[in-house]
């Protein structure tokens, strides 16, 4: 009996030893696999690699790069995202860990100096302070770079912080910007009022549908940026990104595109734009519960924006919370599915409303002036976006119809913002574009009764359409009387 127990003990010991060896080998293999298609556990390099072995002169400021090579050749953004390496959690969890620390330790005092000089950095798992770089936020940046097909990306605390940081980095005091006359109200105010006051940066607003006017507005040697939205907020004008990029580059300016209305639908960087900005709070988040932004562009631009002395992202500190970055990283994988359904339902409602004789603005309709442009630049299978506009002519009619939609037929909510799973309704002229003067609203194509509809995807199509019909019937009955 004792002999049997001893043999059993030896067998168990041998099994445990072999298992440990195999697990160690597997862990080393995973850590060594830094290819784009691999599933990679990132080793804690600052703890496992002696500093005297880190001898090359690589600039550790080059930290923001996507783990992919520049993915401009991939047409479908979902394919780019699927090619991005998967980040596992600290203990092997399928979801990455949240690095919630504001500050980070070092083993040797000399390491701090080397981090500050740029000799060591996040590319080797050396972090200093989360206003500079944070592992969780950096991973989201890699996803945003893959989504937009750019070399690099950095995630910020809001969309407007991303826009203002880009403009202030690219345009010196006394400089000049050419921008679309149809823009989000907050962006318009930044360019028209705030920047002239604080930095003497002026902006010429033009109808970007007229390429000749755009070219005439650019002052060579003074204009630094051409700024516009892929699909304008709220009038849904579609920018001819390839042609506008050609015009801008011929004049030596940087082309910056706000792609908030069209993630997945359009990829501006693949069409010639230099920089893509996002309010990540909208479609990318999808939950109306997060405020966030992103800057997607070249390695050189993002590194300059993180420069210790002159970088707007470094100096102004529009820092994203790592807990927010984690939330967003978990939502991006199903963004493609959500955008397809937003677009599908928007086209369904717009088509039926137009057949009823209602004035509808939607790029997916053949009646839209830029329908063919969007059709030519859109990524396949993502439709024409999740926003449509209904023009009720007057603010009174718009408010009445929105009230019936929300309170009588239970179709959507009266609220600003967009990209939510429920439909959101707002009268733009008196809400998100209220900063504009009446003349500016006219130039932007914003009538007093323009209702911006961010189309959600809850409920069945027929169920939601019946709710629209119910509100319309009540509206017409009310105005007849």
N, C-alpha and C positions, 0 to 999 in steps of 0.2 A: 504493500500500500504506500509506504514511504517512497519507494522507487518510482511508483506511478506519479505521485505528487511532484517529485523532483523533476521528472521528465516533462510533466505538464508545465511546471514553472519555467523550464528552459525554453519550451516551445512558445510560451506566452512572451517571454523576454525577447526572443529572437523576432517574433512578430512585431513587437513594439519598436524594436530597433530599426527594422526594415521600413515600417510605416513612417517613422521620423525622418529617415533618409529620403524616402520618396516625397514626403511633404516639403522637405527643405529644398530638394531639387526642383519641385514644381514652383515653389515660391521664387527661387532664383530665376527660373525660366520666365515667369510672369514679369518679374522686375526688369529683366534684361530686354524684354520685348517692348521696344518703344515705337514699333511700326504703327501706322495709322489704323490698320485693321485689327490690331491686337487688343486684348482685354488686359489693361495694364494696372497693376498695383504700383503706385509711385513710391519708391523707397524714400525714407527720410534721409536725404543725402547729407545734410549737415551733421547728422548724428552718426552716419555709417561710413563716411568717406573722410579720411584724414585731410586736413586743409593743405598740407604740403604736397598732396597729390593733385590739387587743383591748381595747375600751373599755366594754363593757356591764358591769353589776354582777351578773351571774349568779353565784350561790353555787356555786363549783366543788366543794363537798362533795356536791352532788347528782350523784354519779358512778356509782352502782350500778345505775341504771335499765336495764331491758331496752331494746334498740333498738326494740322493738315498743311501740305504745300498749297500755294495759291490755287484756289479751286474754281477759277473763272471758266474752266472748260466744262464743268458740270452744269447742265441746263436746269435740272430739277433740284431745287433747294433741299428737298427731302433726301435725295441721294447724297448730297454733301453732308447733311447732318448724320446720316446713317454711317458715313465713312469716318466720322469722328470717333476717336478712341473713347471707351467707356471708363468712367472713373468709379472705382469701387470705394466702399466705405473703409474706415480705418481698420475694422476687424473682419473685412471680407464681405460686408453687406452689399447687396445689389445696388443700393443707392449710395451716392457719395456722402461723406461726413460733412458736417457744417463746422467750419473753422471760425468760431465766434469771438476769437481773441482780438482785442484792440492792439496789443503789443506782443512781441515775440522775443524769446530768450536766445542767447548765444552761449557757447561753451567757453570761448576765450575772449578777453577784452579786445584783442586785435581785430576780431571778426567784425565788430561794430564799425570800426574805421573803414574796413574793406567794403562793407555794405554801403556806407555813405559815399565812398568814392566811386561806386559802381562796379567794383571788381567782382563782387559777389551779389547774387540776387535770386529772385524766385525761380529763374531757370535752373538753379542748383538747389532749390528748396530752402533758400535763405530769405526770410521775411523779417521786416523791421517793425512796421506800423501799418495798420489796416487802411489809413487814409491814402497810403502810397499803393500798396498791393495786398491783396488777401487771396488765399488759395481758392476759396469758394467762388469769389467774384471773378477771378481769372478764368475759372472753368466756364462760367456763363459767357464770358467774353469770347472764348474759343467757339462756343456754340453760335454766338451772334456772327462771328466772322465766317463760319461755315455756312450759316443761313444766307448771308449776303454775298458770299463769294469774294471776300476781301482778305488781305493778308493778316489783318489784325482788327481787334475791337476792344473797346473799354466800356464798361457799364457804369452808369451814373445814377444819381438819386431821382432824376426826373427827365422828361423829354426836353423841356425848356433849358435845363442846365446843360444838356448835351449840345443843343443848338448854340447857346450863348458861348460855351467853351470853344466850340469850333470856330465861330466867327471871330472871337477875340484872339484866337491863336493865329488865324490866317490874315487878319486885317490889322494893320498898324494904326496908331492914332492919326487921325486926319485922312484915313483911307476911304475907299468907296466900294459899295456893294450894289450889284444889280439883282433885283428880286422880282418874283411874280407878284402881280397886283392882287391875285387871289391866294391868300395865305390864312392860316390859323390866326385868330385875333391876337393871341399872346406873342406869336412870332412877329406879326406886323408891328405891334407896339414896341417890341424890343428894337426892331430896325428903324422905325419911324421916330421914336421919341427917346427911348432910354440911351441907346448908343451915341446919338448926336450930342446928348447932354454930358455924358461922362467921358467920352473918348473922341469926340469930333468925327466919328465915323458916320458918313452919310449914305443913304440908299436911294436909288432910283427905282421906282416900281413900274413895271411894264407888263403889257399883255404878252405872255410868253408864247401864245399861239402865233404871234407875228414875229417870225425870226429876224426880219429886217430891223424891227424896232429894238429887239434884244441886242443885235449887233451894233446899232447906232448908240445905244445907251452905255455900252462898255467903253470906258476911257482907257486907252492903252497907257500903261505906266502908272495908273492910279487905281483902277478897278482890280480888286483882288479875288472877288468871289461872285459867282453866279448861283443864286439860291432859288429853289422852287420845290414844290411838292409833286410827287408822282401823280397823285389824284388830289386836286385841291380841296381844301376844307373851307366852306361846305359845298361849294358850287359844283364839285365833281368834274372839273376840267382836267383833261388828261395831257400830261406833258410829253412832248416828242423827245424823249431822253437822248436817243442817238444824235438827232440833229442839234439839239441844244448843247450837247457835249461837244459836238464838232465846232459849233460857233464859239463856245467858251474857250476851247483849247486853241483855236486859231488866233484868239486874242490874248492868250497867255494867262487865263484866269482859272481858278480852281472851281470845279463844278460840284456843288453840294446839294444833295437831294434828300428831302424828308419823305421816307417811305412808310410812314405810320399807317396810312390807309390801305397799303397793299403788300404786306409781308406775304411771301410765297407767290403771290400773284405776279409781281414784277420784281426783277433783280436789277436795280439801277447800275450797280458797279459792273455788271456783265454787259451793260449797254453803253458804257463809256463814262459814267459818273466817277468822280474821284473820291467823294466821301458820301456815306449814307448815314443819316441820323434817324432815330426812332424815339417815339414815346412808347416805351415797352408796356406802359400802363394799359394800352388798348388791346388790340387783337392778340398780341403775343402773350400777355398775361391772361386775358380772357375771363377774369373773374371779378373785375371792377373792385378789387380789394388791395391793389398794389400801385404805388407811384414809382416809376423807374424810367430810365432812358438808356440810350446806347449810341456810341460813335463807332462806325465801321469804316476803315480806310487802310491806307498803306502803313507798312511798318515804320517808315520814316516819319509820317505825320503823327502817329500815336506815340512814338518815342519822343518827339519834340513836345507833345502835349504833356508828357510826364517828366520833362526836364526840371531839374531841381531849382533852377533859377528863373526860367522863362516859360515853363509849361503851365497852361491854364488849368488842366486837370489836377496837377500837383499843387499849384498855388491857391486856387480858388476852392478846392476841396469838395466837389460835388459827389461825395462818396456814397456808394451803394452799400446798404447793410447786407452782410453775408447771409443772414437768414432769408432776406428777400431774394438774393441770388439763388439760394437753394430752391426756394419755391418756384422761381421762374425756370430753373434748369429742369425741373420735373414736368413742366407744362409744355415746353418747346417740342418734345417728341410727338405730341399729338396736335401740334399747330396745323399741320398740313390737312388733317382730317377736318378740323374745325373750319379752316378757311374755305374748303370745298363746300361745306354745308352752308356757311354764311352766304357764299356766292350763289349757290344753287337756289336758295330761298329768295334772295334779293331779285334775281332774274325772274323767278316765278311771280312774285308780287308785282314787280314793275311791268311785266308783260300784261297781266290781267288788269291792272289799273289803267294802263294806256288804252286798252281796248274799251274801257268804260268812258273814255274821253277826258280823263283826268291828266293834268299836266305833270308828267313824271320825268325826272332827270336821272338817268342811270346809264353808265357807259356800255352796259351789255345790250342796250336797245339799239337797233339800227338807226333810229331817229337821233341818237346822240351824235353831236358834231365830231367827236373824236373816237367814235366806235372803232373805226378801222385802225386808228393808231394804236389803241390799247390791244386790239386783236393781234396786231403785228409784233408787239413787244412783250405780251404776257407769256408767262410760263404755261406750258400745256397742262390742261386738266384742272386749273385752279379758278376758272371762271373770270368774272369781271369785278370782283370785290363785293364786300358785304354792306355797302352803303348805297342808299338811294335818297332822292329828295322829291317831295311833293310840294308843288307851288300852289298855295291857296289864295294867292294874290294879296291879301291883307293880313295883318297880325291878328285882328279880331277873329277872322275865319280860321286861321291856323290854330289859335288857342282853343277855339271851340271844338275843332275836329280832334285835336290831341286829347282834350278832356273827355270826349266821347270814346275815343280809342282806349284810354286807360280806365276810366271810371264807369263806363256803360257796357262796353263789350270785353273788357279785360285783355286788350291787346297792347302789351308793352307798358313801359313806365316813362313818365315825363322826367327826364334827367339828362344832364349833359354827359359827355364822354361817349365812348363807343367800344365795340369789340366784345361786348358782354354776351352771355348765352341767352339772356332775355333781350327783347327789342327795346331800344332806347329812343325817345322822341324829344326833339328840342327845336324851338323856333330860333334859328341861328342869329338873325338880325338883332334880337333882343337878349341874346345870351352869349354864346362863345365868340361872336363877332361884334359884340356891342361896343368894343373899343374903337371900331372904325367909324369915320364920319359918314354922312349920307352919300357924299360923292364917292368915297372909297368903297362903300358897299355896292354902289352902282357899277363901279369899275370891276369889282370882284364878282359880279353877277348874283348878288344877294338881294333878293326882293324882300319886302316886309313880311310876306306870308310864306316864306320858304321854310318847310319843315324838313330837318335832317333826320333820316330814319336809319339807325344802326340796327340791322336785321339780326335777330337772334335765331336760335335753332331749337328751342323747346317746343313741345307739342307736335302734332301732325300738321302737314301743310294745309290740308282741307279744313282742319279745326281752326287754324289761325286765319285762313282766308275768310272763313265764315264770320269771324270776329270783325275783320275789316269791313265786310259787307254790312254787318249789323250797325257799325258806327257810321258808315256812309249813309245808310238809310235814315238814321236818326238825324244826322247833320242836314241832309237835304230837306227833310220834313220840317226841321226847325227853321231853316232859312226861307222856306216857302211861306211859312206863317209869319 
